[in-house]
């Protein structure tokens, strides 16, 4: 996922790190680029967990999705703040 979208995630990493330091100044850019990052994350999560939901291992699908999201949060701790207004 990261290698296929290297440029997108590299630019998001810079903006994400700046957003962590100064949320007021970087919230617009963070949300703008984040709106392009979220569909990529959702697509890869669906690829990872989609077939397990219908199969024999369906009870593990939720845990697998959470592990995927927690791994994303390791690299981008503020990923859940995309689209959230700071006032």
JOMOKA-V850157 format. One record per residue. PHI is phi in degrees with one decimal (* if undefined). PSI is psi in whole degrees, -180 to 180 (999 if undefined). OMEGA is omega in degrees with one decimal (999 if undefined). Layout:
# JOMOKA-V850157
phi:PHI psi:PSI omega:OMEGA
phi:PHI psi:PSI omega:OMEGA
This chain:
# JOMOKA-V850157
phi:* psi:-49 omega:-179.0
phi:-68.1 psi:-37 omega:-179.8
phi:-72.3 psi:-35 omega:-179.6
phi:-71.6 psi:-27 omega:-178.2
phi:-124.0 psi:45 omega:-173.1
phi:-57.5 psi:-46 omega:-177.0
phi:-66.3 psi:-43 omega:179.8
phi:-62.6 psi:-48 omega:-178.3
phi:-72.2 psi:-29 omega:176.1
phi:-67.2 psi:-44 omega:178.9
phi:-68.5 psi:-37 omega:178.2
phi:-67.2 psi:-36 omega:179.5
phi:-61.6 psi:-44 omega:178.8
phi:-63.2 psi:-47 omega:-179.6
phi:-67.0 psi:-39 omega:178.5
phi:-60.8 psi:-47 omega:-179.6
phi:-63.8 psi:-38 omega:176.0
phi:-68.0 psi:-37 omega:178.1
phi:-64.1 psi:-38 omega:178.1
phi:-62.1 psi:-40 omega:-178.2
phi:-75.5 psi:-40 omega:-175.3
phi:-143.3 psi:83 omega:-175.4
phi:-61.7 psi:-35 omega:-177.9
phi:-64.6 psi:-42 omega:-175.8
phi:-76.5 psi:-29 omega:-172.6
phi:-111.6 psi:7 omega:-175.9
phi:-64.5 psi:-38 omega:-179.8
phi:-63.3 psi:-50 omega:-179.7
phi:-64.1 psi:-41 omega:179.4
phi:-58.8 psi:-45 omega:179.2
phi:-70.1 psi:-38 omega:-178.9
phi:-63.2 psi:-52 omega:179.6
phi:-73.0 psi:-34 omega:178.2
phi:-61.0 psi:-32 omega:177.5
phi:-66.3 psi:-23 omega:175.2
phi:-87.4 psi:-25 omega:-178.3
phi:-78.9 psi:-40 omega:-175.7
phi:-57.0 psi:-45 omega:178.2
phi:-62.2 psi:-34 omega:178.1
phi:-65.5 psi:-44 omega:178.3
phi:-62.9 psi:-44 omega:179.9
phi:-63.8 psi:-39 omega:179.4
phi:-62.4 psi:-45 omega:-178.1
phi:-72.7 psi:-32 omega:174.4
phi:-65.9 psi:-41 omega:178.3
phi:-65.1 psi:-39 omega:177.1
phi:-63.3 psi:-41 omega:-177.1
phi:-70.2 psi:-43 omega:-171.4
phi:-105.4 psi:-14 omega:-173.0
phi:-59.1 psi:-45 omega:-176.8
phi:-79.6 psi:-25 omega:179.5
phi:-74.5 psi:-23 omega:179.0
phi:-65.9 psi:-30 omega:-177.5
phi:-95.4 psi:-10 omega:-173.2
phi:-96.3 psi:-165 omega:-179.5
phi:-65.1 psi:-29 omega:-175.1
phi:-97.0 psi:30 omega:-175.4
phi:-62.6 psi:-29 omega:-179.2
phi:-70.3 psi:-17 omega:179.1
phi:-93.5 psi:-9 omega:-175.0
phi:-62.4 psi:-43 omega:178.9
phi:-62.3 psi:-41 omega:177.8
phi:-66.2 psi:-38 omega:178.2
phi:-65.7 psi:-40 omega:177.9
phi:-64.3 psi:-40 omega:178.4
phi:-66.1 psi:-39 omega:176.9
phi:-64.1 psi:-40 omega:177.1
phi:-61.6 psi:-47 omega:-179.3
phi:-65.1 psi:-38 omega:179.2
phi:-68.7 psi:-33 omega:176.4
phi:-69.1 psi:-37 omega:175.6
phi:-64.0 psi:-41 omega:-180.0
phi:-67.1 psi:-24 omega:175.2
phi:-62.5 psi:-42 omega:-178.8
phi:-84.3 psi:-34 omega:-177.5
phi:-131.8 psi:81 omega:-175.6
phi:-60.3 psi:-27 omega:-177.6
phi:-98.1 psi:20 omega:-177.2
phi:-60.9 psi:-30 omega:-179.7
phi:-73.8 psi:-9 omega:-179.2
phi:-91.7 psi:3 omega:177.6
phi:-66.3 psi:125 omega:179.4
phi:88.1 psi:-3 omega:179.3
phi:-92.5 psi:130 omega:179.1
phi:-85.1 psi:134 omega:176.9
phi:-101.2 psi:123 omega:-179.1
phi:-123.4 psi:999 omega:999
